[in-house]
Amino acid sequence: MKKLIVISILMLALSFAFVSCRETADKAKDAAEQTEEALEETGQDLKEMGEDAMEKAKELGEDIKEGAEDAADGIKVAGENALDKAKEAGEDVKDAANKAKEAVDGGSK
């Protein structure tokens, strides 16, 4: 009778051990699947963030290009204005020199 009780207790312990191992294996499998899903989502998020960053960099490059073109146009206009002012100043100097010459020539006669 003692052997039957001991064998029953051993059988019960073994069945608990197998059930426990199976539950642990199922939990490990679930955890692995959840980890895989999380990694896939993280990879997708990183890909989207990289694409967004590239788009922003492209837009920034275009803005810089437009700004440089606008600055070049502004410099060209400023240069043309400076050239016009220099021509006017040259004409004023020439006129003043001619008047001075006439005054000197008229006073000598």
C-alpha positions as CSV (number, residue, x, y, z in Angstrom):
1,M,0.0,0.0,0.0
2,K,2.9,2.3,0.8
3,K,4.3,1.7,-2.6
4,L,1.0,2.6,-4.2
5,I,0.9,5.8,-2.3
6,V,4.5,6.7,-3.1
7,I,4.0,5.8,-6.8
8,S,0.8,7.9,-6.9
9,I,2.7,10.8,-5.4
10,L,5.5,10.4,-7.9
11,M,3.1,10.3,-10.8
12,L,1.3,13.4,-9.5
13,A,4.7,15.2,-9.2
14,L,5.7,14.2,-12.7
15,S,2.4,15.3,-14.2
16,F,2.8,18.7,-12.5
17,A,6.4,18.9,-13.8
18,F,5.3,18.2,-17.4
19,V,2.4,20.6,-17.2
20,S,4.7,23.3,-15.7
21,C,7.3,22.8,-18.5
22,R,4.6,22.9,-21.2
23,E,3.3,26.2,-19.7
24,T,6.8,27.6,-19.5
25,A,7.4,26.6,-23.1
26,D,4.2,28.2,-24.2
27,K,5.0,31.4,-22.3
28,A,8.5,31.5,-23.9
29,K,7.0,31.0,-27.3
30,D,4.5,33.8,-26.7
31,A,7.2,36.1,-25.5
32,A,9.3,35.3,-28.5
33,E,6.4,36.1,-30.8
34,Q,5.7,39.4,-29.0
35,T,9.4,40.3,-29.2
36,E,9.4,39.6,-33.0
37,E,6.3,41.8,-33.5
38,A,7.9,44.6,-31.4
39,L,11.1,44.4,-33.5
40,E,9.2,44.5,-36.7
41,E,7.2,47.6,-35.5
42,T,10.4,49.2,-34.4
43,G,12.1,48.5,-37.7
44,Q,9.1,50.0,-39.6
45,D,9.1,53.1,-37.3
46,L,12.8,53.6,-37.9
47,K,12.3,53.2,-41.7
48,E,9.6,55.9,-41.6
49,M,11.7,58.2,-39.5
50,G,14.6,57.8,-41.9
51,E,12.3,58.6,-44.8
52,D,10.9,61.6,-43.0
53,A,14.4,62.8,-42.2
54,M,15.5,62.5,-45.9
55,E,12.4,64.4,-47.0
56,K,13.1,67.2,-44.5
57,A,16.7,67.3,-45.7
58,K,15.6,67.5,-49.3
59,E,13.2,70.4,-48.5
60,L,15.9,72.2,-46.6
61,G,18.3,71.8,-49.5
62,E,15.7,73.3,-51.8
63,D,15.0,76.2,-49.4
64,I,18.8,76.9,-49.2
65,K,19.0,76.8,-53.0
66,E,16.1,79.2,-53.4
67,G,17.7,81.5,-50.8
68,A,21.0,81.5,-52.5
69,E,19.3,82.3,-55.9
70,D,17.4,85.2,-54.2
71,A,20.6,86.5,-52.6
72,A,22.4,86.3,-56.0
73,D,19.6,88.3,-57.6
74,G,19.8,90.8,-54.8
75,I,23.6,91.1,-55.2
76,K,23.2,91.6,-59.0
77,V,20.6,94.4,-58.5
78,A,22.8,96.0,-55.9
79,G,25.8,95.9,-58.2
80,E,23.8,97.4,-61.1
81,N,22.6,100.2,-58.8
82,A,26.1,100.8,-57.6
83,L,27.3,101.0,-61.2
84,D,24.5,103.4,-62.1
85,K,25.4,105.6,-59.1
86,A,29.1,105.5,-60.0
87,K,28.2,106.6,-63.6
88,E,26.1,109.5,-62.2
89,A,28.9,110.5,-59.9
90,G,31.4,110.3,-62.9
91,E,29.0,112.5,-64.9
92,D,28.7,115.0,-62.0
93,V,32.6,115.2,-61.7
94,K,32.9,115.6,-65.5
95,D,30.3,118.4,-65.5
96,A,32.0,120.1,-62.5
97,A,35.4,119.8,-64.3
98,N,33.9,121.3,-67.5
99,K,32.4,124.2,-65.5
100,A,35.7,124.8,-63.8
101,K,37.5,124.7,-67.1
102,E,35.0,127.2,-68.6
103,A,35.4,129.4,-65.6
104,V,39.1,129.3,-66.0
105,D,39.0,129.8,-69.8
106,G,36.4,132.6,-69.4
107,G,38.4,134.4,-66.8
108,S,41.5,134.2,-68.9
109,K,40.0,135.8,-71.9
